[in-house]
């Protein structure tokens, strides 16, 4: 099995050293960046299985870097764990809505940090190299999602989806168990393309269920958290 590569992005060298030291003890290969722009350059040129990302960064802050990565089809599948100060709850929520997979509050326990990294990578373990997402196949139950060809198969049979439906399915499937509001899904999948109503998400979810579920009225993959939003099952 290939070694897992993690890039630690923080403008405090002491934090980088602490995170990198504890990850290396667990067998991870680590690299670092001191600014958002440096990190983006390295991530675009290299292959990483995870980004550990501080919010407060020079040149490009953590939220902007997260947004940029999640909008890039070649990089959007790389898991992101955000490092946040204790009082940054609003920024933490924004980070999760932009697609970050988890967050760690400073000051943190190195043991907890390693456990969070392990857990996030286990959840994304069905990917064939998260840092090379375009070439990977994501298999969940009877579904096979091809990131490069923008195709979906169920039980070996290809399913016809629009590009938007594909992106919505992929976004949810790569983050099993995470519940997303309509607004969060609009921001992540529709972005700045056009103004659309939140109910547009409901329409696309209904269409996806009609195509990928055996019984759309009792879905097994794309589930609803009443009063909150939608999520992809962790149990398939």
N, C-alpha and C positions, 0 to 999 in steps of 0.2 A: 504494500500500500504506500502510495506517495506521501511524503511528509506534508503536513498542513502548514500553509504559509499565512502569517498574520501580519498586517501592517498596523502599527500603533501611531496614531496621529495626535500629537499634543505639543503645545509650545513650552511645556515644562520638562526639561531633560530628566529631572528626578522621577517624574511620573512615568516617562517612557522607560527608564531603566528598571523601575519597580515592576511594571507590567511585563516587559520583555524578559526579565530574569525569571519570573515565575512561570511564564509560558514556556520558556526554553527548558525548564526543569521537567515540564510535562511532555517534552518531545516536539514542541512546535518550532518552526523556523520563523524568526521575526525580522522585520525591517521597520524603519521609522520615518516619520516626516514631521517637521516642526511648523508647517503652515498648510492651509488648505490647498493652495496652488501647487505646492511641492507634492502633496499627497496625490492630487488628481493626476499629475504628470506620471508619477510612479505607478499608479493603479492602471492607467491607460497603457503603459508600456510593459507591465509585468503581469504576473498571474498570482492572485491572492485568493485564499479561501475565506478570509474574514477581514473586516476593517473595524478597529477599535478607535472611536472617533470622539475627541473632545469637542464640546460646543464652542468654547471661546478660543478662536484661532485667528492669527493675523492673515490679512490679504483676502481670505475666503473663510467665513465662519463654518462651523460644523453643520448647521442646518442647510446652508447653501450647498455645501459639498454633498450632503446626503441627497438633496433634491436633484443635483446634477447627476449623481450616480444612478439614482432610481429612474431617471428619464432616459438613460442610455441603454438600449437593448443589449449591448455587449457587456454591460457591467451591472445591470439591475438585479441580478440574482445573487450578488455577493452579499452575505449577511453583514449587518452593521450593528455593533453594540456601541451605544453612546455613553460617554463619561460626562456626568453633569454635577454641578455644585448643588449643595443641599437646597438652596432657595430657588432653583431654576425649574419649578414644576411646569410652568407654562411652556417653556422651551422643550422640556422633556415630552410633553404631550404632543407638541408640534412635530418633534422628531419621530415619534411613533406613527403619527398620522402620515408623515412623508414616506414611511416604509422601513424605518429602523426596526430591528428585530428585538432589541432589548436595551436596557439602560442600566448603568451602575452609578450610584451616587458617591461622590467624594466626600470624606475619606472612605475608602473601601477596604475590605478584607481581601488580601491576595488569594486566600482559599476560595472565597465566594466568587471572586473574579474568574478564576480558572474554572469553577463549576459552571458559571454562566456561559463561558466560551464553549465548554464541552457540550452543554445542553443545546445551545443554538446550532452548533455544527451537527449534532445528532439529528436535530429536526430537519436539517437541510442535507442529510447524508445520502438521500436518493439521487442527488444531482451528480452528474459526471464532471466534477471540477467546477465549483461555483464561480471561480474567477474566469472561467471560459464558457460562460453561460450559453453563448450562441451555438456551441457545438454539442450541448448536453441534451439528453432525453430525460424527462421527468416522468416517472412511472408511479401512479397511485392507483391501487386496486386494478381495475380493468382498463383504466385510462392511461394513454401514453401521449405526452405533450412534447412535441419537437420544437425547441426554441429557434432552431436555425431555419426550418422550413415553414414555420407558423402553421403547423398542422396538428390535429388531434385525432387519435384513434381510440375506439372503444372495442374491446374484444377483437382487435385486429382490423376493425372496419373503420374507415376514415369518416369523420364527422365534418360537415360543412359549417364553418363559422366565419363571421365577419372578422375583420382585423380587430375591431373594438371588442367583440365578444372574446376573441382569443386572448387579448391583453388582460381583460378582466379575469378570465379563468386562470391564466398563468399567475397573475398577481395574487389571487387568493390561494391557489394551490401551493405556491412557494412559501406561504406563511400559514401553515395549518394551525388551527386553533385560535388564531388572532381574529378578534371581532373588529370589523371596520364599519364606521358610519357611512351613510350615503355621501356626505361631504368629503370624507377621507378618500373614498373610492373615486369620486369625481376628480379630486386633485391629483391622485396617483395615476389614473388611467386616462382621463380626458385632458388633464393639464390645462394649458392656456389655448387649446385649439378653438374653442367657441364657448359661448355662454349656453349652458344647458341646465335644465331643472333637475333637482335631486331625484325626482321620480323617474328620470331617465335610467338611473341605476336599477330601479325595480323592474323596468321593462327588459333590460339586458339580462338581469338575473333570471327572469321568467323564461326568456328565450334559451339561455344556457341550460336551464333545468330540462326544458323540452328536448334538448339535444343530447345531453350527457346522462340524464337520470333514467333508470328503468321505470320509475313511477314519479313523475314531476310533482305530484301532490304530496308525496312522502319521500322527499329527497334524501339520498344517502351521502352525497358529496357536498353540495352547497347548501348550508343550513342558515336558519334565521335565528338571531338572538332578539327576542321580541322587545321592541322599544329601543334597541341599540343599533343593530345593523346585521351584517352578513359575515359568515366565516366558512372556511373549508374544514371538513372534518379531520380529526387526527386519528380516527379509529379504523379507516379503510385499510 
